[in-house]
Amino acid sequence: MDVKSVKFDLIRWLTELQDKAVLEKLLAFKDESEKLHELKPEYMEELENRLIKYEAGEMKFSSWDAVKNRVKNSAKDKL
């Protein structure tokens, strides 16, 4: 069964569901699932600060090759 079919089946089942205990468990599961995707306030603040710097043109970026070389050279220096 593909994802779309599963969703439709669950929607149909939910619209007919009368068991309050099951509905409460599903709601708790949904709330817990959403919490897993929330960022901590300090992470949100850091992202906002970076976005402000990016929009102001104050951020420096490196190519992937430059980053790889920097890491390789750093590792060689530590050996």
C-alpha angles and dihedrals in degrees: 000000000000124000095258092053091048091052093050091048092051092047091052091047092048094050090056097040115114101169105111093195091057091046091051091050091049091049091050090049091050092049092048091047091052091050090057089061096048118102122228114254092248091055091049090050091051091049091050091050091050092048091052091050091046093051090048091052092243098126126094121214132196131207118247090250091053091051092049091050092048091051093046092050091047090052091049091051091054094052 
